[in-house]
Amino acid sequence: MVAFEVQWYAYGGGPAETILADFGMDAAAFFRHLAADLEDSPPTPLRPDLVERMKGVARRRLWLAR
């Protein structure tokens, strides 16, 4: 999930259709899981500012999904 989002965060996150095809879940579920993963155990190879930007994208996509 994180590797996928590293490629897409600059564009507002991955397309819902691609998320469904690649992960078998809707975009809201994907971004909930991603946000939890980034909060609980952020990947150490990623810079903290990148992790924060990715969290921001996840929060925005979850807000838009409401």
PDBQT receptor file of N, H, CA, C and O in Angstrom, charges set to zero:
ATOM      1  N   MET A   1       0.824  -1.194   0.000  1.00  0.00    +0.000 N 
ATOM      2  CA  MET A   1       0.000   0.000   0.000  1.00  0.00    +0.000 C 
ATOM      3  C   MET A   1       0.868   1.258   0.000  1.00  0.00    +0.000 C 
ATOM      4  O   MET A   1       0.634   2.198  -0.759  1.00  0.00    +0.000 OA
ATOM      5  N   VAL A   2       1.860   1.246   0.860  1.00  0.00    +0.000 N 
ATOM      6  H   VAL A   2       2.050   0.482   1.476  1.00  0.00    +0.000 HD
ATOM      7  CA  VAL A   2       2.719   2.426   0.953  1.00  0.00    +0.000 C 
ATOM      8  C   VAL A   2       3.463   2.641  -0.361  1.00  0.00    +0.000 C 
ATOM      9  O   VAL A   2       3.553   3.771  -0.842  1.00  0.00    +0.000 OA
ATOM     10  N   ALA A   3       3.997   1.571  -0.946  1.00  0.00    +0.000 N 
ATOM     11  H   ALA A   3       3.925   0.654  -0.555  1.00  0.00    +0.000 HD
ATOM     12  CA  ALA A   3       4.723   1.707  -2.213  1.00  0.00    +0.000 C 
ATOM     13  C   ALA A   3       3.810   2.265  -3.308  1.00  0.00    +0.000 C 
ATOM     14  O   ALA A   3       4.231   3.100  -4.108  1.00  0.00    +0.000 OA
ATOM     15  N   PHE A   4       2.576   1.805  -3.339  1.00  0.00    +0.000 N 
ATOM     16  H   PHE A   4       2.233   1.127  -2.689  1.00  0.00    +0.000 HD
ATOM     17  CA  PHE A   4       1.601   2.309  -4.298  1.00  0.00    +0.000 C 
ATOM     18  C   PHE A   4       1.371   3.797  -4.074  1.00  0.00    +0.000 C 
ATOM     19  O   PHE A   4       1.383   4.581  -5.022  1.00  0.00    +0.000 OA
ATOM     20  N   GLU A   5       1.164   4.178  -2.837  1.00  0.00    +0.000 N 
ATOM     21  H   GLU A   5       1.154   3.541  -2.067  1.00  0.00    +0.000 HD
ATOM     22  CA  GLU A   5       0.844   5.571  -2.542  1.00  0.00    +0.000 C 
ATOM     23  C   GLU A   5       2.036   6.488  -2.747  1.00  0.00    +0.000 C 
ATOM     24  O   GLU A   5       1.852   7.665  -3.056  1.00  0.00    +0.000 OA
ATOM     25  N   VAL A   6       3.256   5.985  -2.585  1.00  0.00    +0.000 N 
ATOM     26  H   VAL A   6       3.406   5.028  -2.334  1.00  0.00    +0.000 HD
ATOM     27  CA  VAL A   6       4.439   6.801  -2.870  1.00  0.00    +0.000 C 
ATOM     28  C   VAL A   6       4.394   7.267  -4.329  1.00  0.00    +0.000 C 
ATOM     29  O   VAL A   6       4.805   8.382  -4.648  1.00  0.00    +0.000 OA
ATOM     30  N   GLN A   7       3.895   6.407  -5.195  1.00  0.00    +0.000 N 
ATOM     31  H   GLN A   7       3.560   5.501  -4.936  1.00  0.00    +0.000 HD
ATOM     32  CA  GLN A   7       3.798   6.771  -6.613  1.00  0.00    +0.000 C 
ATOM     33  C   GLN A   7       2.672   7.757  -6.891  1.00  0.00    +0.000 C 
ATOM     34  O   GLN A   7       2.748   8.522  -7.852  1.00  0.00    +0.000 OA
ATOM     35  N   TRP A   8       1.621   7.751  -6.062  1.00  0.00    +0.000 N 
ATOM     36  H   TRP A   8       1.558   7.129  -5.282  1.00  0.00    +0.000 HD
ATOM     37  CA  TRP A   8       0.408   8.504  -6.366  1.00  0.00    +0.000 C 
ATOM     38  C   TRP A   8       0.114   9.695  -5.468  1.00  0.00    +0.000 C 
ATOM     39  O   TRP A   8      -0.737  10.512  -5.822  1.00  0.00    +0.000 OA
ATOM     40  N   TYR A   9       0.774   9.836  -4.323  1.00  0.00    +0.000 N 
ATOM     41  H   TYR A   9       1.465   9.173  -4.035  1.00  0.00    +0.000 HD
ATOM     42  CA  TYR A   9       0.366  10.877  -3.371  1.00  0.00    +0.000 C 
ATOM     43  C   TYR A   9       0.428  12.277  -3.970  1.00  0.00    +0.000 C 
ATOM     44  O   TYR A   9      -0.400  13.127  -3.645  1.00  0.00    +0.000 OA
ATOM     45  N   ALA A  10       1.396  12.521  -4.837  1.00  0.00    +0.000 N 
ATOM     46  H   ALA A  10       2.069  11.831  -5.101  1.00  0.00    +0.000 HD
ATOM     47  CA  ALA A  10       1.546  13.862  -5.426  1.00  0.00    +0.000 C 
ATOM     48  C   ALA A  10       0.361  14.224  -6.326  1.00  0.00    +0.000 C 
ATOM     49  O   ALA A  10       0.156  15.393  -6.655  1.00  0.00    +0.000 OA
ATOM     50  N   TYR A  11      -0.411  13.214  -6.717  1.00  0.00    +0.000 N 
ATOM     51  H   TYR A  11      -0.245  12.265  -6.450  1.00  0.00    +0.000 HD
ATOM     52  CA  TYR A  11      -1.573  13.431  -7.586  1.00  0.00    +0.000 C 
ATOM     53  C   TYR A  11      -2.885  13.314  -6.816  1.00  0.00    +0.000 C 
ATOM     54  O   TYR A  11      -3.955  13.209  -7.416  1.00  0.00    +0.000 OA
ATOM     55  N   GLY A  12      -2.801  13.332  -5.505  1.00  0.00    +0.000 N 
ATOM     56  H   GLY A  12      -1.932  13.418  -5.018  1.00  0.00    +0.000 HD
ATOM     57  CA  GLY A  12      -4.006  13.238  -4.689  1.00  0.00    +0.000 C 
ATOM     58  C   GLY A  12      -4.405  11.810  -4.351  1.00  0.00    +0.000 C 
ATOM     59  O   GLY A  12      -5.534  11.559  -3.931  1.00  0.00    +0.000 OA
ATOM     60  N   GLY A  13      -3.494  10.889  -4.532  1.00  0.00    +0.000 N 
ATOM     61  H   GLY A  13      -2.576  11.093  -4.874  1.00  0.00    +0.000 HD
ATOM     62  CA  GLY A  13      -3.770   9.475  -4.243  1.00  0.00    +0.000 C 
ATOM     63  C   GLY A  13      -4.121   8.736  -5.520  1.00  0.00    +0.000 C 
ATOM     64  O   GLY A  13      -4.421   9.341  -6.550  1.00  0.00    +0.000 OA
ATOM     65  N   GLY A  14      -4.076   7.431  -5.431  1.00  0.00    +0.000 N 
ATOM     66  H   GLY A  14      -3.832   6.939  -4.595  1.00  0.00    +0.000 HD
ATOM     67  CA  GLY A  14      -4.342   6.612  -6.610  1.00  0.00    +0.000 C 
ATOM     68  C   GLY A  14      -5.795   6.637  -7.033  1.00  0.00    +0.000 C 
ATOM     69  O   GLY A  14      -6.678   6.910  -6.219  1.00  0.00    +0.000 OA
ATOM     70  N   PRO A  15      -6.052   6.351  -8.308  1.00  0.00    +0.000 N 
ATOM     71  CA  PRO A  15      -7.430   6.298  -8.805  1.00  0.00    +0.000 C 
ATOM     72  C   PRO A  15      -8.216   5.171  -8.128  1.00  0.00    +0.000 C 
ATOM     73  O   PRO A  15      -7.677   4.093  -7.876  1.00  0.00    +0.000 OA
ATOM     74  N   ALA A  16      -9.470   5.427  -7.843  1.00  0.00    +0.000 N 
ATOM     75  H   ALA A  16      -9.908   6.303  -8.048  1.00  0.00    +0.000 HD
ATOM     76  CA  ALA A  16     -10.317   4.444  -7.159  1.00  0.00    +0.000 C 
ATOM     77  C   ALA A  16     -10.377   3.130  -7.928  1.00  0.00    +0.000 C 
ATOM     78  O   ALA A  16     -10.366   2.057  -7.326  1.00  0.00    +0.000 OA
ATOM     79  N   GLU A  17     -10.438   3.208  -9.242  1.00  0.00    +0.000 N 
ATOM     80  H   GLU A  17     -10.447   4.080  -9.731  1.00  0.00    +0.000 HD
ATOM     81  CA  GLU A  17     -10.526   1.998 -10.059  1.00  0.00    +0.000 C 
ATOM     82  C   GLU A  17      -9.257   1.152  -9.927  1.00  0.00    +0.000 C 
ATOM     83  O   GLU A  17      -9.332  -0.075  -9.860  1.00  0.00    +0.000 OA
ATOM     84  N   THR A  18      -8.112   1.794  -9.890  1.00  0.00    +0.000 N 
ATOM     85  H   THR A  18      -8.051   2.790  -9.944  1.00  0.00    +0.000 HD
ATOM     86  CA  THR A  18      -6.838   1.087  -9.754  1.00  0.00    +0.000 C 
ATOM     87  C   THR A  18      -6.712   0.487  -8.360  1.00  0.00    +0.000 C 
ATOM     88  O   THR A  18      -6.232  -0.636  -8.208  1.00  0.00    +0.000 OA
ATOM     89  N   ILE A  19      -7.139   1.225  -7.348  1.00  0.00    +0.000 N 
ATOM     90  H   ILE A  19      -7.530   2.137  -7.472  1.00  0.00    +0.000 HD
ATOM     91  CA  ILE A  19      -7.107   0.713  -5.976  1.00  0.00    +0.000 C 
ATOM     92  C   ILE A  19      -7.969  -0.539  -5.868  1.00  0.00    +0.000 C 
ATOM     93  O   ILE A  19      -7.551  -1.532  -5.272  1.00  0.00    +0.000 OA
ATOM     94  N   LEU A  20      -9.157  -0.498  -6.435  1.00  0.00    +0.000 N 
ATOM     95  H   LEU A  20      -9.496   0.308  -6.918  1.00  0.00    +0.000 HD
ATOM     96  CA  LEU A  20     -10.044  -1.657  -6.401  1.00  0.00    +0.000 C 
ATOM     97  C   LEU A  20      -9.417  -2.847  -7.125  1.00  0.00    +0.000 C 
ATOM     98  O   LEU A  20      -9.451  -3.968  -6.619  1.00  0.00    +0.000 OA
ATOM     99  N   ALA A  21      -8.850  -2.611  -8.297  1.00  0.00    +0.000 N 
ATOM    100  H   ALA A  21      -8.822  -1.699  -8.708  1.00  0.00    +0.000 HD
ATOM    101  CA  ALA A  21      -8.246  -3.696  -9.073  1.00  0.00    +0.000 C 
ATOM    102  C   ALA A  21      -7.011  -4.274  -8.385  1.00  0.00    +0.000 C 
ATOM    103  O   ALA A  21      -6.819  -5.490  -8.371  1.00  0.00    +0.000 OA
ATOM    104  N   ASP A  22      -6.180  -3.410  -7.816  1.00  0.00    +0.000 N 
ATOM    105  H   ASP A  22      -6.336  -2.422  -7.827  1.00  0.00    +0.000 HD
ATOM    106  CA  ASP A  22      -4.913  -3.865  -7.232  1.00  0.00    +0.000 C 
ATOM    107  C   ASP A  22      -5.056  -4.413  -5.814  1.00  0.00    +0.000 C 
ATOM    108  O   ASP A  22      -4.326  -5.325  -5.425  1.00  0.00    +0.000 OA
ATOM    109  N   PHE A  23      -5.998  -3.858  -5.039  1.00  0.00    +0.000 N 
ATOM    110  H   PHE A  23      -6.590  -3.117  -5.355  1.00  0.00    +0.000 HD
ATOM    111  CA  PHE A  23      -6.082  -4.211  -3.618  1.00  0.00    +0.000 C 
ATOM    112  C   PHE A  23      -7.396  -4.876  -3.222  1.00  0.00    +0.000 C 
ATOM    113  O   PHE A  23      -7.531  -5.364  -2.100  1.00  0.00    +0.000 OA
ATOM    114  N   GLY A  24      -8.354  -4.898  -4.130  1.00  0.00    +0.000 N 
ATOM    115  H   GLY A  24      -8.244  -4.502  -5.041  1.00  0.00    +0.000 HD
ATOM    116  CA  GLY A  24      -9.626  -5.554  -3.835  1.00  0.00    +0.000 C 
ATOM    117  C   GLY A  24     -10.453  -4.853  -2.778  1.00  0.00    +0.000 C 
ATOM    118  O   GLY A  24     -11.240  -5.489  -2.077  1.00  0.00    +0.000 OA
ATOM    119  N   MET A  25     -10.281  -3.545  -2.659  1.00  0.00    +0.000 N 
ATOM    120  H   MET A  25      -9.641  -3.028  -3.228  1.00  0.00    +0.000 HD
ATOM    121  CA  MET A  25     -11.077  -2.769  -1.693  1.00  0.00    +0.000 C 
ATOM    122  C   MET A  25     -11.376  -1.413  -2.292  1.00  0.00    +0.000 C 
ATOM    123  O   MET A  25     -10.685  -0.947  -3.198  1.00  0.00    +0.000 OA
ATOM    124  N   ASP A  26     -12.432  -0.781  -1.763  1.00  0.00    +0.000 N 
ATOM    125  H   ASP A  26     -12.993  -1.160  -1.027  1.00  0.00    +0.000 HD
ATOM    126  CA  ASP A  26     -12.749   0.548  -2.270  1.00  0.00    +0.000 C 
ATOM    127  C   ASP A  26     -11.729   1.553  -1.747  1.00  0.00    +0.000 C 
ATOM    128  O   ASP A  26     -10.948   1.253  -0.843  1.00  0.00    +0.000 OA
ATOM    129  N   ALA A  27     -11.749   2.739  -2.325  1.00  0.00    +0.000 N 
ATOM    130  H   ALA A  27     -12.383   2.983  -3.058  1.00  0.00    +0.000 HD
ATOM    131  CA  ALA A  27     -10.757   3.754  -1.991  1.00  0.00    +0.000 C 
ATOM    132  C   ALA A  27     -10.823   4.151  -0.518  1.00  0.00    +0.000 C 
ATOM    133  O   ALA A  27      -9.784   4.361   0.108  1.00  0.00    +0.000 OA
ATOM    134  N   ALA A  28     -12.025   4.256   0.044  1.00  0.00    +0.000 N 
ATOM    135  H   ALA A  28     -12.869   4.085  -0.465  1.00  0.00    +0.000 HD
ATOM    136  CA  ALA A  28     -12.148   4.643   1.454  1.00  0.00    +0.000 C 
ATOM    137  C   ALA A  28     -11.462   3.624   2.363  1.00  0.00    +0.000 C 
ATOM    138  O   ALA A  28     -10.739   4.002   3.285  1.00  0.00    +0.000 OA
ATOM    139  N   ALA A  29     -11.684   2.342   2.107  1.00  0.00    +0.000 N 
ATOM    140  H   ALA A  29     -12.271   2.035   1.358  1.00  0.00    +0.000 HD
ATOM    141  CA  ALA A  29     -11.040   1.300   2.920  1.00  0.00    +0.000 C 
ATOM    142  C   ALA A  29      -9.526   1.362   2.752  1.00  0.00    +0.000 C 
ATOM    143  O   ALA A  29      -8.784   1.234   3.726  1.00  0.00    +0.000 OA
ATOM    144  N   PHE A  30      -9.067   1.558   1.517  1.00  0.00    +0.000 N 
ATOM    145  H   PHE A  30      -9.670   1.662   0.725  1.00  0.00    +0.000 HD
ATOM    146  CA  PHE A  30      -7.633   1.661   1.258  1.00  0.00    +0.000 C 
ATOM    147  C   PHE A  30      -7.022   2.800   2.066  1.00  0.00    +0.000 C 
ATOM    148  O   PHE A  30      -6.001   2.616   2.729  1.00  0.00    +0.000 OA
ATOM    149  N   PHE A  31      -7.643   3.974   2.010  1.00  0.00    +0.000 N 
ATOM    150  H   PHE A  31      -8.472   4.123   1.471  1.00  0.00    +0.000 HD
ATOM    151  CA  PHE A  31      -7.061   5.131   2.688  1.00  0.00    +0.000 C 
ATOM    152  C   PHE A  31      -7.190   5.029   4.212  1.00  0.00    +0.000 C 
ATOM    153  O   PHE A  31      -6.360   5.579   4.936  1.00  0.00    +0.000 OA
ATOM    154  N   ARG A  32      -8.212   4.338   4.703  1.00  0.00    +0.000 N 
ATOM    155  H   ARG A  32      -8.886   3.891   4.115  1.00  0.00    +0.000 HD
ATOM    156  CA  ARG A  32      -8.280   4.071   6.146  1.00  0.00    +0.000 C 
ATOM    157  C   ARG A  32      -7.113   3.196   6.579  1.00  0.00    +0.000 C 
ATOM    158  O   ARG A  32      -6.446   3.488   7.572  1.00  0.00    +0.000 OA
ATOM    159  N   HIS A  33      -6.867   2.131   5.839  1.00  0.00    +0.000 N 
ATOM    160  H   HIS A  33      -7.408   1.893   5.032  1.00  0.00    +0.000 HD
ATOM    161  CA  HIS A  33      -5.746   1.233   6.158  1.00  0.00    +0.000 C 
ATOM    162  C   HIS A  33      -4.413   1.960   6.030  1.00  0.00    +0.000 C 
ATOM    163  O   HIS A  33      -3.544   1.830   6.892  1.00  0.00    +0.000 OA
ATOM    164  N   LEU A  34      -4.256   2.718   4.965  1.00  0.00    +0.000 N 
ATOM    165  H   LEU A  34      -4.963   2.824   4.265  1.00  0.00    +0.000 HD
ATOM    166  CA  LEU A  34      -3.014   3.443   4.744  1.00  0.00    +0.000 C 
ATOM    167  C   LEU A  34      -2.755   4.438   5.871  1.00  0.00    +0.000 C 
ATOM    168  O   LEU A  34      -1.645   4.504   6.400  1.00  0.00    +0.000 OA
ATOM    169  N   ALA A  35      -3.774   5.210   6.236  1.00  0.00    +0.000 N 
ATOM    170  H   ALA A  35      -4.675   5.156   5.806  1.00  0.00    +0.000 HD
ATOM    171  CA  ALA A  35      -3.612   6.198   7.305  1.00  0.00    +0.000 C 
ATOM    172  C   ALA A  35      -3.218   5.519   8.608  1.00  0.00    +0.000 C 
ATOM    173  O   ALA A  35      -2.341   6.006   9.321  1.00  0.00    +0.000 OA
ATOM    174  N   ALA A  36      -3.854   4.407   8.923  1.00  0.00    +0.000 N 
ATOM    175  H   ALA A  36      -4.567   4.011   8.344  1.00  0.00    +0.000 HD
ATOM    176  CA  ALA A  36      -3.523   3.682  10.156  1.00  0.00    +0.000 C 
ATOM    177  C   ALA A  36      -2.092   3.160  10.108  1.00  0.00    +0.000 C 
ATOM    178  O   ALA A  36      -1.359   3.264  11.091  1.00  0.00    +0.000 OA
ATOM    179  N   ASP A  37      -1.693   2.599   8.969  1.00  0.00    +0.000 N 
ATOM    180  H   ASP A  37      -2.288   2.514   8.171  1.00  0.00    +0.000 HD
ATOM    181  CA  ASP A  37      -0.325   2.084   8.828  1.00  0.00    +0.000 C 
ATOM    182  C   ASP A  37       0.705   3.197   8.974  1.00  0.00    +0.000 C 
ATOM    183  O   ASP A  37       1.717   3.024   9.653  1.00  0.00    +0.000 OA
ATOM    184  N   LEU A  38       0.451   4.330   8.344  1.00  0.00    +0.000 N 
ATOM    185  H   LEU A  38      -0.372   4.471   7.792  1.00  0.00    +0.000 HD
ATOM    186  CA  LEU A  38       1.392   5.442   8.424  1.00  0.00    +0.000 C 
ATOM    187  C   LEU A  38       1.463   6.029   9.821  1.00  0.00    +0.000 C 
ATOM    188  O   LEU A  38       2.516   6.513  10.236  1.00  0.00    +0.000 OA
ATOM    189  N   GLU A  39       0.363   5.994  10.547  1.00  0.00    +0.000 N 
ATOM    190  H   GLU A  39      -0.493   5.602  10.209  1.00  0.00    +0.000 HD
ATOM    191  CA  GLU A  39       0.333   6.525  11.907  1.00  0.00    +0.000 C 
ATOM    192  C   GLU A  39       1.013   5.565  12.884  1.00  0.00    +0.000 C 
ATOM    193  O   GLU A  39       1.819   5.980  13.717  1.00  0.00    +0.000 OA
ATOM    194  N   ASP A  40       0.677   4.280  12.772  1.00  0.00    +0.000 N 
ATOM    195  H   ASP A  40       0.021   3.943  12.096  1.00  0.00    +0.000 HD
ATOM    196  CA  ASP A  40       1.166   3.287  13.733  1.00  0.00    +0.000 C 
ATOM    197  C   ASP A  40       2.621   2.897  13.514  1.00  0.00    +0.000 C 
ATOM    198  O   ASP A  40       3.381   2.748  14.471  1.00  0.00    +0.000 OA
ATOM    199  N   SER A  41       3.002   2.734  12.268  1.00  0.00    +0.000 N 
ATOM    200  H   SER A  41       2.385   2.855  11.490  1.00  0.00    +0.000 HD
ATOM    201  CA  SER A  41       4.382   2.301  11.988  1.00  0.00    +0.000 C 
ATOM    202  C   SER A  41       4.850   2.864  10.650  1.00  0.00    +0.000 C 
ATOM    203  O   SER A  41       4.899   2.154   9.645  1.00  0.00    +0.000 OA
ATOM    204  N   PRO A  42       5.194   4.156  10.652  1.00  0.00    +0.000 N 
ATOM    205  CA  PRO A  42       5.642   4.768   9.395  1.00  0.00    +0.000 C 
ATOM    206  C   PRO A  42       6.916   4.086   8.898  1.00  0.00    +0.000 C 
ATOM    207  O   PRO A  42       7.806   3.777   9.690  1.00  0.00    +0.000 OA
ATOM    208  N   PRO A  43       7.003   3.855   7.604  1.00  0.00    +0.000 N 
ATOM    209  CA  PRO A  43       8.183   3.197   7.050  1.00  0.00    +0.000 C 
ATOM    210  C   PRO A  43       9.435   4.048   7.270  1.00  0.00    +0.000 C 
ATOM    211  O   PRO A  43       9.465   5.217   6.885  1.00  0.00    +0.000 OA
ATOM    212  N   THR A  44      10.443   3.478   7.874  1.00  0.00    +0.000 N 
ATOM    213  H   THR A  44      10.419   2.529   8.187  1.00  0.00    +0.000 HD
ATOM    214  CA  THR A  44      11.652   4.232   8.202  1.00  0.00    +0.000 C 
ATOM    215  C   THR A  44      12.437   4.721   6.986  1.00  0.00    +0.000 C 
ATOM    216  O   THR A  44      13.118   5.741   7.095  1.00  0.00    +0.000 OA
ATOM    217  N   PRO A  45      12.377   4.044   5.826  1.00  0.00    +0.000 N 
ATOM    218  CA  PRO A  45      13.137   4.601   4.698  1.00  0.00    +0.000 C 
ATOM    219  C   PRO A  45      12.553   5.911   4.169  1.00  0.00    +0.000 C 
ATOM    220  O   PRO A  45      13.244   6.654   3.472  1.00  0.00    +0.000 OA
ATOM    221  N   LEU A  46      11.287   6.203   4.491  1.00  0.00    +0.000 N 
ATOM    222  H   LEU A  46      10.726   5.599   5.057  1.00  0.00    +0.000 HD
ATOM    223  CA  LEU A  46      10.662   7.424   3.979  1.00  0.00    +0.000 C 
ATOM    224  C   LEU A  46      10.946   8.598   4.904  1.00  0.00    +0.000 C 
ATOM    225  O   LEU A  46      10.937   8.465   6.128  1.00  0.00    +0.000 OA
ATOM    226  N   ARG A  47      11.194   9.733   4.301  1.00  0.00    +0.000 N 
ATOM    227  H   ARG A  47      11.201   9.841   3.306  1.00  0.00    +0.000 HD
ATOM    228  CA  ARG A  47      11.402  10.955   5.088  1.00  0.00    +0.000 C 
ATOM    229  C   ARG A  47      10.116  11.313   5.829  1.00  0.00    +0.000 C 
ATOM    230  O   ARG A  47       9.020  11.120   5.301  1.00  0.00    +0.000 OA
ATOM    231  N   PRO A  48      10.244  11.831   7.040  1.00  0.00    +0.000 N 
ATOM    232  CA  PRO A  48       9.052  12.193   7.823  1.00  0.00    +0.000 C 
ATOM    233  C   PRO A  48       8.128  13.177   7.108  1.00  0.00    +0.000 C 
ATOM    234  O   PRO A  48       6.909  13.081   7.252  1.00  0.00    +0.000 OA
ATOM    235  N   ASP A  49       8.677  14.118   6.342  1.00  0.00    +0.000 N 
ATOM    236  H   ASP A  49       9.668  14.196   6.225  1.00  0.00    +0.000 HD
ATOM    237  CA  ASP A  49       7.813  15.067   5.630  1.00  0.00    +0.000 C 
ATOM    238  C   ASP A  49       7.000  14.363   4.543  1.00  0.00    +0.000 C 
ATOM    239  O   ASP A  49       5.860  14.748   4.284  1.00  0.00    +0.000 OA
ATOM    240  N   LEU A  50       7.561  13.356   3.914  1.00  0.00    +0.000 N 
ATOM    241  H   LEU A  50       8.487  13.044   4.125  1.00  0.00    +0.000 HD
ATOM    242  CA  LEU A  50       6.830  12.581   2.922  1.00  0.00    +0.000 C 
ATOM    243  C   LEU A  50       5.703  11.793   3.578  1.00  0.00    +0.000 C 
ATOM    244  O   LEU A  50       4.593  11.736   3.049  1.00  0.00    +0.000 OA
ATOM    245  N   VAL A  51       5.982  11.193   4.714  1.00  0.00    +0.000 N 
ATOM    246  H   VAL A  51       6.884  11.239   5.143  1.00  0.00    +0.000 HD
ATOM    247  CA  VAL A  51       4.950  10.460   5.454  1.00  0.00    +0.000 C 
ATOM    248  C   VAL A  51       3.808  11.403   5.821  1.00  0.00    +0.000 C 
ATOM    249  O   VAL A  51       2.640  11.037   5.692  1.00  0.00    +0.000 OA
ATOM    250  N   GLU A  52       4.130  12.600   6.271  1.00  0.00    +0.000 N 
ATOM    251  H   GLU A  52       5.079  12.897   6.376  1.00  0.00    +0.000 HD
ATOM    252  CA  GLU A  52       3.091  13.569   6.641  1.00  0.00    +0.000 C 
ATOM    253  C   GLU A  52       2.249  13.980   5.439  1.00  0.00    +0.000 C 
ATOM    254  O   GLU A  52       1.033  14.128   5.552  1.00  0.00    +0.000 OA
ATOM    255  N   ARG A  53       2.889  14.163   4.293  1.00  0.00    +0.000 N 
ATOM    256  H   ARG A  53       3.877  14.042   4.201  1.00  0.00    +0.000 HD
ATOM    257  CA  ARG A  53       2.125  14.511   3.087  1.00  0.00    +0.000 C 
ATOM    258  C   ARG A  53       1.212  13.366   2.680  1.00  0.00    +0.000 C 
ATOM    259  O   ARG A  53       0.072  13.592   2.275  1.00  0.00    +0.000 OA
ATOM    260  N   MET A  54       1.707  12.141   2.788  1.00  0.00    +0.000 N 
ATOM    261  H   MET A  54       2.633  11.958   3.117  1.00  0.00    +0.000 HD
ATOM    262  CA  MET A  54       0.884  10.988   2.455  1.00  0.00    +0.000 C 
ATOM    263  C   MET A  54      -0.293  10.859   3.419  1.00  0.00    +0.000 C 
ATOM    264  O   MET A  54      -1.395  10.508   2.999  1.00  0.00    +0.000 OA
ATOM    265  N   LYS A  55      -0.077  11.133   4.686  1.00  0.00    +0.000 N 
ATOM    266  H   LYS A  55       0.819  11.418   5.027  1.00  0.00    +0.000 HD
ATOM    267  CA  LYS A  55      -1.182  11.123   5.662  1.00  0.00    +0.000 C 
ATOM    268  C   LYS A  55      -2.217  12.171   5.290  1.00  0.00    +0.000 C 
ATOM    269  O   LYS A  55      -3.421  11.931   5.385  1.00  0.00    +0.000 OA
ATOM    270  N   GLY A  56      -1.739  13.336   4.866  1.00  0.00    +0.000 N 
ATOM    271  H   GLY A  56      -0.762  13.531   4.789  1.00  0.00    +0.000 HD
ATOM    272  CA  GLY A  56      -2.655  14.397   4.450  1.00  0.00    +0.000 C 
ATOM    273  C   GLY A  56      -3.513  13.985   3.267  1.00  0.00    +0.000 C 
ATOM    274  O   GLY A  56      -4.708  14.278   3.238  1.00  0.00    +0.000 OA
ATOM    275  N   VAL A  57      -2.926  13.315   2.302  1.00  0.00    +0.000 N 
ATOM    276  H   VAL A  57      -1.955  13.076   2.326  1.00  0.00    +0.000 HD
ATOM    277  CA  VAL A  57      -3.689  12.822   1.144  1.00  0.00    +0.000 C 
ATOM    278  C   VAL A  57      -4.735  11.818   1.615  1.00  0.00    +0.000 C 
ATOM    279  O   VAL A  57      -5.886  11.870   1.181  1.00  0.00    +0.000 OA
ATOM    280  N   ALA A  58      -4.341  10.908   2.499  1.00  0.00    +0.000 N 
ATOM    281  H   ALA A  58      -3.406  10.866   2.851  1.00  0.00    +0.000 HD
ATOM    282  CA  ALA A  58      -5.284   9.900   3.008  1.00  0.00    +0.000 C 
ATOM    283  C   ALA A  58      -6.448  10.575   3.733  1.00  0.00    +0.000 C 
ATOM    284  O   ALA A  58      -7.606  10.212   3.524  1.00  0.00    +0.000 OA
ATOM    285  N   ARG A  59      -6.141  11.557   4.585  1.00  0.00    +0.000 N 
ATOM    286  H   ARG A  59      -5.200  11.851   4.755  1.00  0.00    +0.000 HD
ATOM    287  CA  ARG A  59      -7.214  12.265   5.303  1.00  0.00    +0.000 C 
ATOM    288  C   ARG A  59      -8.151  12.966   4.330  1.00  0.00    +0.000 C 
ATOM    289  O   ARG A  59      -9.369  12.932   4.505  1.00  0.00    +0.000 OA
ATOM    290  N   ARG A  60      -7.598  13.593   3.323  1.00  0.00    +0.000 N 
ATOM    291  H   ARG A  60      -6.608  13.621   3.182  1.00  0.00    +0.000 HD
ATOM    292  CA  ARG A  60      -8.435  14.307   2.349  1.00  0.00    +0.000 C 
ATOM    293  C   ARG A  60      -9.315  13.343   1.579  1.00  0.00    +0.000 C 
ATOM    294  O   ARG A  60     -10.500  13.614   1.381  1.00  0.00    +0.000 OA
ATOM    295  N   ARG A  61      -8.764  12.230   1.144  1.00  0.00    +0.000 N 
ATOM    296  H   ARG A  61      -7.801  12.010   1.305  1.00  0.00    +0.000 HD
ATOM    297  CA  ARG A  61      -9.561  11.258   0.392  1.00  0.00    +0.000 C 
ATOM    298  C   ARG A  61     -10.675  10.666   1.265  1.00  0.00    +0.000 C 
ATOM    299  O   ARG A  61     -11.779  10.408   0.784  1.00  0.00    +0.000 OA
ATOM    300  N   LEU A  62     -10.376  10.454   2.543  1.00  0.00    +0.000 N 
ATOM    301  H   LEU A  62      -9.480  10.663   2.934  1.00  0.00    +0.000 HD
ATOM    302  CA  LEU A  62     -11.417   9.956   3.456  1.00  0.00    +0.000 C 
ATOM    303  C   LEU A  62     -12.503  11.007   3.649  1.00  0.00    +0.000 C 
ATOM    304  O   LEU A  62     -13.687  10.673   3.696  1.00  0.00    +0.000 OA
ATOM    305  N   TRP A  63     -12.115  12.260   3.759  1.00  0.00    +0.000 N 
ATOM    306  H   TRP A  63     -11.153  12.531   3.721  1.00  0.00    +0.000 HD
ATOM    307  CA  TRP A  63     -13.086  13.344   3.902  1.00  0.00    +0.000 C 
ATOM    308  C   TRP A  63     -13.965  13.430   2.647  1.00  0.00    +0.000 C 
ATOM    309  O   TRP A  63     -15.177  13.614   2.750  1.00  0.00    +0.000 OA
ATOM    310  N   LEU A  64     -13.360  13.297   1.481  1.00  0.00    +0.000 N 
ATOM    311  H   LEU A  64     -12.375  13.147   1.398  1.00  0.00    +0.000 HD
ATOM    312  CA  LEU A  64     -14.126  13.363   0.227  1.00  0.00    +0.000 C 
ATOM    313  C   LEU A  64     -15.064  12.178   0.063  1.00  0.00    +0.000 C 
ATOM    314  O   LEU A  64     -16.093  12.291  -0.602  1.00  0.00    +0.000 OA
ATOM    315  N   ALA A  65     -14.721  11.047   0.661  1.00  0.00    +0.000 N 
ATOM    316  H   ALA A  65     -13.884  10.956   1.202  1.00  0.00    +0.000 HD
ATOM    317  CA  ALA A  65     -15.529   9.832   0.525  1.00  0.00    +0.000 C 
ATOM    318  C   ALA A  65     -16.782   9.854   1.384  1.00  0.00    +0.000 C 
ATOM    319  O   ALA A  65     -17.656   9.001   1.230  1.00  0.00    +0.000 OA
ATOM    320  N   ARG A  66     -16.878  10.828   2.296  1.00  0.00    +0.000 N 
ATOM    321  H   ARG A  66     -16.167  11.521   2.421  1.00  0.00    +0.000 HD
ATOM    322  CA  ARG A  66     -18.053  10.863   3.188  1.00  0.00    +0.000 C 
ATOM    323  C   ARG A  66     -19.297  11.205   2.451  1.00  0.00    +0.000 C 
ATOM    324  O   ARG A  66     -20.369  11.276   3.051  1.00  0.00    +0.000 OA
TER     325      ARG A  66
